[in-house]
Amino acid sequence: MAMSCAAARTLLASAVNVRCEARSSRTKEGSVSNLAIVRVYGSWCPARSLRMAAADALSAARTFNKKRLRICSAPRFPRLQNVGVMANAGKTEDTEVEKKTEEYTDSMQHAMGTALTYRHELGMNYAHVLPNLIVGSCLQTPADVDKLKKAGVSTVFCLQQDPDLAYFNVDIGAIIKRAKEVDGIEHIRAQIRDFDPYDLRLRLPKVVATLFQAAKKNGGTTYVHCTAGLGRAPAVALTYMYWILGYDLSEANAMLQKVRTCHPKLDSIKAATADLLTGNSKEKVKLAWMRGANNSVEVAGLDVGWYERVAFTKGSDGNWYLERELPVGRYEFKYIVDGNWCTNPDTSCTEANKDGHVNNYIEVKGDKSTWEFREQVMAADFVLNNEHRKIIKTKLEELAKSRN
């Protein structure tokens, strides 16, 4: 029986999601590590067999109707500049890099809720958002410094953390060394955790303050990059355009998407904006687990991200408790009880998302005026006025001074 491309794509997407959940214990949907089989549509199936079946279905659909290939194909970056490919790599090394790339793409798609892909083996890629502002993927070798220098770059602004670099075996020391050797180019690191909207929110002010000072000092063109150049780097570039250069956020994002299809977390940018304008006050919150005898209770999400966990403390009454200080905002989270991811029916729960997943959530509102203003900032039609930008720039300059 012939299968439509849309149906095959849906089955393939389901297989990808199942595979990620089956092999990773750090997803907001509550997957468990080292799970050999998964439950799909009411039956137990090996994850590998499901994905193979989906791949076969997709292949059959493509043969059945070539006209729909464009719908089934993965999205591609428009007008990207690919500069350099891996050289002198044997088949084993190529295979290893491709495997890591696929795993990274799966994690990215799962964490960010996107269908975007990243191919590390194709080398550095980037796009000009403005004549003097470039967003791209990571430098992979010292030779990439020279390529960017030829492109007129005077500041390389790296958002990667050490684990990001180690994952793809990027020698950051050699890259920094080459940047120091090349006249007229500076390499700066301002780290943000990958796939973590809350960490992005917290770090944006200091990161953009550093970027602002570097751009003023070095002039020329600034190259902002993370690993794939699809999440953190676009978010930082947008925030810089929003806070410093005077663009509306929606306007800046439209400009960016025209040259580079990406997935910046706009809510994190808005939340960071509200933090700067309201003072980023915090409140103590207390979570509890009171549902029987357990050996351990942890939480993921909240303010630590879905890739980290925080342990609860067992009280004298036999229940489990956790206290945190959180800035004003809404936080989703999941409990991990004796290693099993779950929601707590005694706490507020979200509606099921498009994948059917449900999380607990908590809202930290602060005083009424702060919450109401934050709601305005988070709205799609909010526009920064001159007074807002003056406050933001003053605070960014203070942050830059404290860094120096």
C-alpha positions as a printed Julia matrix, in Angstrom:
404×3 Matrix{Float64}:
  0.0    0.0    0.0
  1.38   3.4   -0.96
  1.95   5.9    1.86
  1.83   9.67   1.48
  4.95  11.73   2.15
  3.18  13.48   5.02
  2.35  10.18   6.68
  5.88   8.89   6.21
  7.34  12.08   7.57
  5.08  11.84  10.65
  6.15   8.24  11.24
  9.81   9.14  10.81
  9.49  12.07  13.21
  7.87   9.78  15.75
 10.73   7.31  15.38
 13.3   10.06  15.91
 11.54  11.26  19.05
 11.23   7.73  20.38
 14.89   7.04  19.73
 15.92  10.19  21.61
 13.71   9.3   24.55
 14.96   5.78  24.57
 18.61   6.68  24.85
 18.6    9.89  26.89
 17.48  10.52  30.44
 17.68  14.3   30.21
 14.62  15.45  28.29
 11.73  17.49  29.53
  9.36  14.78  28.39
 10.72  12.49  31.08
 12.64   9.82  29.21
 14.66   7.18  31.03
 18.25   6.33  30.12
 19.29   2.92  28.78
 15.7    2.0   27.85
 15.83  -0.86  25.38
 12.21  -0.75  24.23
  9.56   1.94  24.05
  5.8    2.08  24.02
  4.26   3.37  20.79
  0.54   3.35  19.98
 -0.21   0.85  22.74
  2.44  -1.77  21.9
  6.08  -2.4   22.73
  8.56  -1.99  19.87
 12.36  -1.94  19.63
 13.31   1.69  18.92
 15.7    0.71  16.15
 13.04  -1.36  14.35
 10.58   1.51  14.49
 13.05   3.92  12.96
 13.96   1.43  10.25
 10.28   0.97   9.45
  9.82   4.71   9.25
 12.83   5.06   6.97
 11.44   2.32   4.69
  8.09   4.07   4.62
  9.68   7.38   3.75
 11.69   5.78   0.95
  8.55   4.19  -0.46
  6.68   7.48  -0.28
  9.43   9.27  -2.18
  9.34   6.65  -4.9
  5.56   6.82  -5.01
  5.41  10.57  -5.54
  8.59  12.47  -6.36
  6.68  15.7   -6.62
  6.31  15.74  -2.86
  9.99  15.31  -2.12
 10.33  18.95  -1.19
  7.77  18.52   1.59
  9.54  15.5    3.04
 13.05  16.89   2.82
 14.76  18.45   5.82
 14.85  22.28   5.77
 17.98  23.9    4.42
 19.6   27.21   5.29
 18.94  29.92   2.67
 21.89  31.87   1.34
 24.43  30.38   3.72
 28.11  30.58   3.02
 29.85  27.23   3.48
 33.54  27.78   3.97
 35.79  24.78   4.1
 35.21  21.07   4.54
 37.04  18.42   6.51
 40.22  17.32   4.84
 42.51  14.33   5.2
 39.97  12.43   7.27
 39.69   8.7    6.86
 36.45   6.82   6.58
 36.48   5.96  10.28
 36.84   9.59  11.31
 34.17  10.69   8.82
 31.78   8.08  10.15
 32.43   9.11  13.75
 31.83  12.81  12.98
 28.66  12.01  11.05
 27.41   9.88  13.94
 28.07  12.68  16.42
 26.39  15.15  14.08
 23.28  12.98  13.88
 23.17  12.61  17.65
 23.62  16.36  18.11
 20.87  17.09  15.58
 18.52  14.66  17.32
 19.19  16.3   20.7
 18.76  19.77  19.2
 15.48  18.91  17.52
 14.16  17.26  20.66
 15.21  20.05  23.05
 14.33  23.01  20.82
 11.21  21.62  19.18
 12.54  22.22  15.69
 13.19  20.28  12.5
 16.44  22.13  11.78
 19.58  20.11  11.13
 23.31  20.65  11.64
 26.1   19.03   9.61
 29.39  19.55  11.4
 31.33  17.64   8.73
 30.49  20.32   6.13
 32.54  22.93   7.94
 31.76  26.42   9.18
 28.68  28.15   7.76
 27.3   31.63   8.38
 25.07  34.45   7.18
 25.22  38.27   7.35
 22.32  39.63   9.38
 23.74  43.13   8.99
 26.78  44.27   7.0
 28.81  44.25  10.24
 27.05  41.4   12.1
 27.37  37.72  11.17
 25.7   34.71  12.8
 27.18  31.28  12.19
 28.36  27.89  13.35
 31.52  27.15  15.3
 35.09  27.54  14.14
 36.54  24.04  13.79
 40.23  24.68  13.06
 42.72  27.56  13.3
 42.37  27.96   9.53
 38.81  29.21  10.11
 40.28  32.28  11.82
 42.03  33.19   8.58
 38.84  32.63   6.58
 36.92  34.99   8.83
 39.7   37.55   8.68
 39.43  37.54   4.89
 35.68  38.08   5.3
 36.39  41.27   7.26
 35.7   39.92  10.75
 37.42  41.76  13.6
 35.7   40.05  16.56
 34.96  36.34  16.93
 32.37  35.99  19.7
 32.16  32.38  20.93
 29.2   31.27  23.06
 30.25  27.62  23.39
 31.07  25.92  26.66
 33.92  23.45  27.08
 31.67  20.35  26.76
 30.4   21.69  23.4
 33.96  21.97  22.13
 34.99  18.57  23.48
 32.01  16.86  21.85
 33.27  17.67  18.35
 36.97  17.61  19.34
 37.44  21.31  18.65
 40.84  22.57  19.86
 39.82  25.97  21.2
 43.35  26.67  22.43
 44.74  26.41  18.9
 41.97  28.64  17.56
 42.58  31.32  20.2
 46.33  31.1   19.57
 45.81  31.68  15.85
 43.5   34.63  16.55
 46.27  36.25  18.6
 48.72  35.71  15.74
 46.45  37.26  13.11
 46.53  41.05  13.18
 43.21  42.83  13.66
 41.02  40.03  14.99
 40.06  39.23  18.6
 38.57  36.0   19.94
 36.21  36.38  22.91
 34.39  33.67  24.86
 31.05  34.43  26.56
 29.59  31.07  27.45
 25.9   30.06  27.46
 24.64  26.54  28.11
 23.29  24.77  25.03
 19.55  24.01  24.8
 18.79  25.9   28.03
 16.32  28.82  27.72
 16.65  29.76  31.39
 20.45  29.93  31.26
 20.11  32.04  28.12
 17.78  34.42  29.96
 20.15  34.78  32.91
 23.33  35.25  30.88
 22.05  37.49  28.09
 22.69  40.79  29.93
 26.37  40.04  30.67
 26.93  38.43  27.26
 25.4   41.32  25.33
 27.28  43.81  27.52
 30.52  42.08  26.53
 29.5   42.0   22.87
 28.58  45.7   22.94
 31.98  46.69  24.36
 33.87  44.45  21.92
 32.03  45.85  18.92
 32.76  49.41  20.03
 36.42  48.68  20.67
 37.23  46.59  17.6
 34.87  48.07  15.03
 34.55  46.17  11.77
 32.43  43.03  11.59
 31.48  40.8   14.51
 31.04  37.03  14.1
 28.7   35.56  16.74
 28.64  31.78  16.94
 27.59  28.84  19.1
 27.87  25.23  17.9
 25.35  25.02  15.07
 24.56  28.72  14.92
 20.85  27.98  15.22
 19.93  28.79  18.82
 22.26  30.7   21.14
 24.08  32.77  18.51
 20.9   33.99  16.78
 19.41  34.85  20.19
 22.45  36.92  21.2
 22.55  38.7   17.84
 18.83  39.51  18.06
 19.18  40.81  21.61
 22.08  43.02  20.54
 19.96  44.44  17.71
 17.0   44.86  20.08
 18.74  46.46  23.05
 21.6   48.33  21.41
 20.9   48.99  17.74
 17.29  50.1   18.12
 15.44  47.39  16.19
 12.1   45.99  17.31
 12.47  42.34  18.25
 10.04  41.11  15.6
 11.73  43.27  12.97
 15.18  41.96  13.88
 13.94  38.36  13.85
 12.35  38.82  10.43
 15.67  40.14   9.08
 17.52  37.19  10.58
 15.12  34.54   9.3
 15.43  35.9    5.75
 19.11  35.02   5.66
 19.33  32.14   8.13
 16.54  29.81   9.17
 17.08  29.35  12.91
 15.32  28.94  16.25
 16.22  31.67  18.78
 14.26  31.59  22.02
 12.35  34.88  21.82
 10.69  34.35  25.21
 14.14  34.18  26.84
 15.06  37.49  25.19
 11.83  39.08  26.41
 12.32  37.69  29.92
 15.87  39.05  30.06
 14.55  42.42  28.88
 11.98  42.44  31.69
 14.69  41.45  34.19
 16.77  44.49  33.27
 13.81  46.86  33.37
 12.34  45.6   36.66
 15.46  44.8   38.66
 15.2   41.0   38.44
 13.92  40.45  41.98
 13.72  36.89  43.3
 11.34  35.01  45.57
 11.66  31.83  47.59
  9.53  28.94  46.39
  9.04  25.54  47.97
  8.25  22.3   46.16
  7.05  19.18  47.91
  6.54  15.49  47.09
  4.06  13.81  49.43
  3.08  10.68  47.58
  4.3    7.65  49.48
  7.65   6.15  50.45
 10.45   6.79  47.97
 14.22   6.47  47.96
 14.97   9.64  45.99
 13.17  12.66  44.54
 14.71  15.12  42.07
 13.5   17.84  39.74
 14.53  18.82  36.2
 13.58  21.96  34.33
 12.68  24.77  36.74
 15.74  27.09  36.83
 18.39  24.45  36.06
 17.26  23.25  32.64
 16.16  19.85  31.43
 19.72  18.53  31.33
 20.35  19.02  35.04
 18.74  17.69  38.21
 18.35  19.06  41.73
 17.76  16.68  44.63
 15.01  17.12  47.21
 15.68  16.73  50.93
 13.66  14.24  52.95
 11.89  15.84  55.89
 11.27  14.39  59.34
  7.67  13.77  58.28
  8.83  11.41  55.51
  7.97  13.83  52.7
 10.44  15.42  50.27
 11.08  19.17  49.96
 13.06  21.61  47.82
 13.5   25.37  48.27
 14.74  27.66  45.46
 15.06  31.4   44.89
 13.61  32.21  41.47
 13.26  35.44  39.48
  9.78  36.5   38.46
  8.43  34.3   35.67
  6.85  30.97  34.8
  8.83  27.74  35.19
  8.01  24.27  33.92
  9.51  21.2   35.54
  9.19  17.47  36.07
  9.76  15.28  39.1
 12.15  12.34  38.93
 11.09   9.84  41.59
 13.33   6.82  42.09
 14.67   7.44  38.59
 11.24   7.69  36.94
 10.16  10.95  35.29
  6.64  12.02  36.24
  4.34  14.91  37.04
  2.87  15.62  40.46
 -0.95  15.72  40.3
 -0.94  17.78  43.52
  0.8   20.66  41.67
 -0.33  22.8   38.72
  0.12  21.07  35.35
  0.38  22.4   31.82
 -1.92  21.41  29.01
 -0.56  18.62  26.84
  1.73  19.97  24.11
  1.63  18.87  20.47
  3.51  15.7   21.4
  1.14  14.91  24.26
  3.64  15.75  27.01
  2.56  17.4   30.27
  4.79  19.21  32.81
  4.25  20.76  36.21
  4.69  24.52  36.4
  4.99  27.34  38.91
  4.54  31.09  38.49
  6.63  33.54  40.51
  4.77  36.85  40.27
  6.51  39.26  42.65
  4.55  42.44  43.32
  1.54  43.28  41.16
  3.13  46.15  39.22
  6.23  44.09  38.37
  4.14  41.18  37.13
  1.88  43.41  35.04
  4.83  45.17  33.41
  6.54  41.84  32.74
  3.37  40.63  31.03
  3.53  43.7   28.78
  7.18  43.05  27.9
  6.42  39.41  27.07
  3.6   40.4   24.7
  4.18  40.21  20.94
  3.36  43.89  20.37
  5.65  45.36  23.05
  8.06  48.04  21.79
 11.07  49.37  23.69
 10.97  53.16  23.93
 13.95  55.49  24.31
 13.67  55.5   28.1
 13.69  51.71  28.2
 16.81  51.55  26.04
 18.54  54.18  28.15
 17.94  52.07  31.27
 19.15  48.92  29.53
 22.31  50.52  28.11
 23.19  52.01  31.5
 22.9   48.61  33.16
 24.88  46.91  30.39
 27.69  49.44  30.78
 27.75  48.74  34.52
 27.95  45.01  33.82
 30.79  45.55  31.35
 32.75  47.57  33.92
 32.25  44.92  36.6
 33.58  42.3   34.16
 36.76  44.35  33.59
